[in-house]
Amino acid sequence: MVIPVYNGAGTLPACLMALQQQTIDPQHYEVIVVDDGSTDGSAEVALQLGVRVIRQPHRGAAAARNAGITAARGEIVLFTDADCVPKSDWIAQMTQPLADPTIDGVKGVYRTTQSDLIARFVQLEYEDRYNRTMAQETVDFVDTYAAAYRRDVLLTAGGFDERFPGAAVEDVELSYRLSAQGHRLVFNPHAIVYHSHPATLGRYLRRKAIYGYWRVPVYARYPDKTEGDTHTPPLLKWQLGLAAAMLLLFPFVGWSAWVRGLWLFITVIFLGTTVPFVLRALRHDPIVAFISPILLWLRAVAIGWGLMWGLVRFRCSRSLAGWLRVAVSFFENINRFCILLFSGKERLP
């Protein structure tokens, strides 16, 4: 069990105590905290709780996890984060699928007990993605807040790419890489860790923008993933394009009735893409469902801004080509939508 920590002294004790109260015999696993140059006494907190600690200068979560992989002595390496509180059967649930020798990695899930509106939306957003993931026999997207891998697979693959700083998308890149190499990764919705999601809109949108930014170099390496993966809702591509079109057209809506009509048409289509999420949210949280269209639009804007920023920053021609293919696909779908709307002669894909 590897936990990277950087200035996480406030949340680390709850994480470690939960790991010390698991349903399996503690002699069957070890907990390794990799202190990534913390200045708040995170390492001392871990030592006080009797946990093995590895210290390193601040180099980022990817480097910290790699240090943990090297130091680990078990055949299976689990990962979670210092701000997560695993459920008591988490280790058992994470390792259970690996009894099948054909499986090399396992993805778990987030839960939260927060009452903040934005945090409740974030949880429903994760649930939406989990519903998609559960329909897949294998997955290509494993988040390190709840992940398990065979150690030899990680060592052979070279571990996490340390060129990704902080906690970016290094876990996404690793799972894409392992999937491309033919390793079988699966999803276990019963492997639960509790987490404090962003509670403010600003924090949430900032995280989404960073997510979009770092997705660019990942897509440059795996351009086929611009077409989709087992985690990302397909409607997100529509929402990115529609939100961008709404922003670009809005300054010109006063020019003519034609522009206003086009903007309203695009807005209606965008709202249509939010309907599946809203209907699912209604069953769990009507208040969040009511504001979801606005939050989904803001999410699309934040991710889109991050993607554009990343394209400029990294100048990734392969990634740009991939996104051009997405744009072509988007406009083809718009055309099909119009055919369906006005003539009813063709079904949506």
C-alpha positions in Angstrom: 0.0 0.0 0.0 1.6 3.3 -1.2 0.4 6.7 -0.1 2.2 9.8 -1.5 1.8 12.9 0.7 2.8 16.5 0.3 1.7 18.7 3.2 -1.1 16.4 4.1 -0.7 16.3 7.9 -4.3 17.4 8.4 -5.9 14.5 6.5 -3.3 11.8 6.7 -4.1 10.4 10.2 -7.7 9.5 9.2 -6.4 7.7 6.1 -3.8 5.7 8.0 -6.1 4.8 10.9 -8.6 3.5 8.3 -5.9 1.4 6.7 -5.0 0.0 10.1 -8.6 -1.2 10.7 -9.1 -3.3 7.6 -10.9 -6.6 7.6 -7.9 -8.5 6.5 -5.0 -9.5 8.7 -2.6 -6.6 9.0 0.3 -9.0 8.8 -0.7 -9.6 5.1 0.0 -6.0 4.0 2.3 -3.0 4.7 1.6 0.7 4.5 4.2 2.9 3.0 3.9 6.7 3.2 6.2 8.5 0.7 6.8 12.0 2.0 7.3 14.2 -1.0 9.2 17.0 0.7 6.4 18.1 3.0 7.0 21.1 5.3 4.1 20.5 7.7 5.3 17.4 9.5 3.4 14.9 7.4 6.3 12.4 7.8 6.3 12.7 11.6 2.5 12.1 11.7 3.0 8.9 9.8 5.8 7.8 12.0 3.7 8.4 15.1 1.1 6.0 13.7 3.8 3.3 13.2 3.8 3.5 9.4 6.9 3.0 7.2 8.0 6.3 5.8 10.2 7.1 2.8 11.4 10.7 2.4 12.3 12.4 -0.8 12.7 16.0 -2.0 9.6 17.5 -3.5 9.3 15.9 -7.0 5.6 15.2 -7.4 3.1 12.4 -6.9 4.4 10.3 -9.8 7.9 10.2 -8.4 6.6 9.5 -4.9 4.5 6.6 -6.1 7.5 5.2 -8.0 9.6 5.3 -4.9 6.8 3.4 -3.1 6.7 0.8 -5.8 10.5 0.2 -5.6 10.3 -0.1 -1.8 7.3 -2.3 -1.7 7.8 -6.0 -0.9 4.5 -7.5 -1.9 3.4 -8.8 -5.2 0.4 -6.4 -5.4 0.7 -2.6 -4.9 -2.3 -0.6 -3.9 -2.6 3.2 -4.1 -4.7 5.8 -2.4 -4.3 9.4 -1.5 -3.6 11.1 1.8 -7.0 12.8 1.8 -8.9 9.6 1.3 -10.4 7.4 4.0 -10.7 3.8 2.8 -13.7 1.7 3.9 -12.9 -1.2 6.2 -13.1 -3.8 3.5 -11.2 -1.7 0.9 -8.0 -3.7 0.7 -10.0 -7.0 0.5 -12.2 -5.6 -2.3 -9.2 -4.1 -4.3 -7.3 -7.4 -4.2 -10.1 -9.8 -4.7 -10.3 -9.4 -8.6 -6.5 -10.1 -8.7 -7.1 -13.7 -7.7 -7.7 -14.1 -11.4 -4.2 -14.3 -13.0 -5.4 -12.6 -16.2 -6.2 -9.4 -14.4 -3.3 -6.9 -13.8 -5.1 -3.9 -12.3 -8.2 -2.8 -10.4 -10.0 0.5 -10.2 -12.1 1.5 -7.1 -14.5 4.3 -6.4 -15.0 7.6 -4.5 -17.7 8.3 -2.0 -18.3 11.4 0.1 -20.3 12.4 3.1 -20.2 16.1 2.4 -23.3 18.3 2.3 -21.8 21.1 0.2 -23.7 21.7 -3.0 -20.7 21.6 -5.3 -19.3 18.5 -3.6 -22.7 16.7 -4.1 -22.5 17.6 -7.7 -19.0 16.3 -8.0 -20.1 13.0 -6.4 -22.9 12.6 -8.9 -20.5 13.4 -11.6 -18.3 10.5 -10.5 -21.4 8.3 -10.2 -22.3 9.1 -13.8 -18.8 8.0 -14.9 -19.0 4.8 -12.7 -22.3 3.9 -14.4 -20.5 4.0 -17.7 -17.5 2.1 -16.4 -19.6 -0.7 -14.9 -20.9 -1.6 -18.4 -17.3 -2.5 -19.5 -15.7 -5.9 -19.0 -12.3 -4.2 -19.0 -11.3 -0.6 -18.4 -8.5 1.7 -19.6 -8.8 4.4 -16.9 -7.6 3.8 -13.3 -7.4 6.6 -10.8 -4.8 6.3 -8.1 -7.2 7.4 -5.3 -8.3 3.7 -5.4 -6.0 1.5 -7.6 -4.3 -1.8 -7.4 -1.7 -3.3 -9.7 0.6 -6.3 -9.9 4.1 -4.9 -8.9 5.9 -6.7 -11.6 3.7 -5.1 -14.2 4.4 -1.7 -12.9 8.2 -2.3 -12.8 8.2 -3.7 -16.3 6.2 -0.7 -17.6 8.5 1.8 -15.9 6.0 3.0 -13.3 4.4 6.5 -13.5 5.8 9.1 -15.9 7.6 11.6 -13.6 7.4 14.3 -16.2 3.9 15.0 -15.0 4.2 17.3 -12.0 2.1 17.4 -9.0 -1.1 15.3 -9.1 -1.9 15.8 -12.7 -3.0 12.9 -15.0 -0.1 10.6 -14.4 -2.4 7.9 -13.3 -4.5 8.2 -16.5 -1.3 8.0 -18.7 -0.2 4.9 -16.8 -3.5 3.1 -17.3 -3.7 4.1 -20.9 -0.2 2.7 -21.4 -0.9 -0.6 -19.6 -4.1 -1.0 -21.5 -2.3 -0.4 -24.8 0.2 -3.0 -23.8 -2.5 -5.6 -23.5 -2.9 -5.7 -19.7 -6.3 -6.4 -18.4 -7.7 -3.8 -16.0 -11.1 -4.1 -14.3 -13.5 -2.0 -12.2 -14.7 -3.0 -8.7 -17.5 -0.6 -7.6 -17.4 -2.1 -4.1 -13.8 -0.9 -3.4 -14.7 2.4 -1.7 -12.7 5.3 -0.4 -14.3 8.4 1.1 -13.0 11.7 0.0 -13.6 15.5 0.4 -14.4 16.8 -3.0 -14.0 20.5 -4.0 -16.6 22.4 -2.0 -16.4 25.7 -3.9 -17.1 26.4 -7.6 -13.7 28.1 -8.0 -11.8 25.1 -6.8 -13.8 22.7 -8.9 -13.4 24.7 -12.1 -9.7 25.2 -11.5 -9.3 21.4 -11.1 -11.2 20.8 -14.4 -9.0 23.4 -16.2 -5.8 21.7 -15.0 -7.3 18.3 -16.0 -7.9 19.6 -19.5 -4.4 21.2 -19.7 -2.6 18.0 -18.8 -4.8 15.8 -21.0 -3.1 17.4 -24.0 0.3 15.6 -23.7 -1.6 12.4 -22.8 -3.7 12.6 -26.0 -0.5 13.4 -28.0 0.8 10.0 -26.9 -2.6 8.2 -27.3 -4.5 10.0 -30.0 -7.1 7.2 -30.2 -8.2 8.2 -26.8 -9.6 11.5 -28.2 -12.4 9.2 -29.5 -13.2 8.2 -26.0 -12.3 5.8 -23.1 -14.1 3.6 -20.7 -14.5 6.4 -18.1 -15.3 9.7 -20.0 -19.0 10.2 -21.0 -19.3 10.5 -24.8 -21.6 13.5 -24.4 -18.7 15.5 -22.9 -17.2 15.9 -26.4 -20.5 17.4 -27.6 -20.7 19.7 -24.5 -17.1 20.9 -25.2 -17.9 21.9 -28.7 -21.4 23.3 -27.9 -20.1 25.4 -25.0 -17.3 26.8 -27.2 -19.8 27.7 -29.9 -22.1 29.4 -27.3 -19.2 31.5 -26.1 -18.0 32.4 -29.5 -21.4 33.4 -30.8 -22.7 35.3 -27.7 -20.9 38.6 -28.5 -22.7 38.7 -31.8 -26.3 37.8 -30.8 -27.3 41.4 -31.2 -26.2 41.6 -34.8 -29.1 39.8 -36.4 -32.1 37.5 -35.7 -30.2 34.7 -37.6 -27.3 34.8 -35.1 -29.7 34.9 -32.2 -31.6 31.9 -33.6 -28.4 30.0 -34.1 -27.2 30.7 -30.6 -30.5 29.6 -29.1 -30.5 26.5 -31.3 -27.0 25.6 -30.0 -28.1 26.3 -26.4 -31.1 24.1 -26.8 -28.9 21.3 -28.1 -26.5 21.8 -25.2 -29.4 21.6 -22.7 -30.5 18.4 -24.4 -27.1 16.8 -23.8 -27.5 17.5 -20.1 -30.9 15.6 -19.8 -29.4 12.1 -19.1 -27.3 13.5 -16.2 -30.2 15.6 -14.9 -32.6 12.6 -14.9 -30.1 10.5 -13.0 -29.4 13.3 -10.5 -33.2 13.8 -9.9 -33.3 10.3 -8.3 -30.6 11.2 -5.8 -30.5 15.0 -5.3 -33.2 17.2 -6.9 -31.4 20.4 -6.0 -28.2 19.4 -7.7 -30.2 18.2 -10.7 -31.8 21.7 -11.0 -28.5 23.5 -11.2 -26.7 20.7 -13.1 -27.1 22.2 -16.6 -25.3 25.4 -15.5 -22.5 23.4 -13.8 -22.1 21.1 -16.8 -21.7 24.1 -19.0 -19.1 25.7 -16.7 -17.3 22.3 -16.6 -17.2 22.2 -20.4 -15.8 25.8 -20.5 -13.2 25.0 -17.9 -12.0 21.8 -19.5 -12.1 23.5 -23.0 -10.0 26.4 -21.7 -7.5 23.9 -20.2 -7.3 22.0 -23.5 -6.7 25.1 -25.5 -4.1 26.3 -23.1 -2.4 22.9 -23.3 -2.5 22.9 -27.1 -0.7 26.3 -27.2 1.7 25.4 -24.4 2.7 21.9 -25.7 2.2 22.6 -29.4 1.2 19.0 -29.8 0.5 18.5 -33.5 -0.7 14.9 -33.0 -3.0 16.0 -30.2 -4.3 18.8 -32.4 -5.0 16.3 -35.2 -6.9 14.2 -32.8 -9.0 17.1 -31.7 -9.6 18.1 -35.3 -11.0 14.6 -35.8 -13.2 15.2 -32.8 -14.4 18.5 -34.3 -15.3 16.8 -37.6 -17.2 14.1 -35.7 -19.0 16.8 -33.7 -20.2 18.6 -36.8 -21.2 15.3 -38.4 -23.4 14.6 -35.4 -24.9 18.1 -35.5 -25.9 17.4 -39.1 -27.5 14.1 -38.2 -29.3 15.8 -35.3 -30.7 18.4 -37.8 -31.8 15.6 -40.1 -33.6 13.9 -37.2 -35.1 17.1 -35.9 -36.5 18.3 -39.2 -37.2 15.2 -41.2 -37.1 12.2 -38.8 -35.3 10.2 -41.5 -32.2 9.2 -39.5 -31.5 8.1 -36.0 -28.9 9.7 -33.8 -25.7 7.6 -33.4 
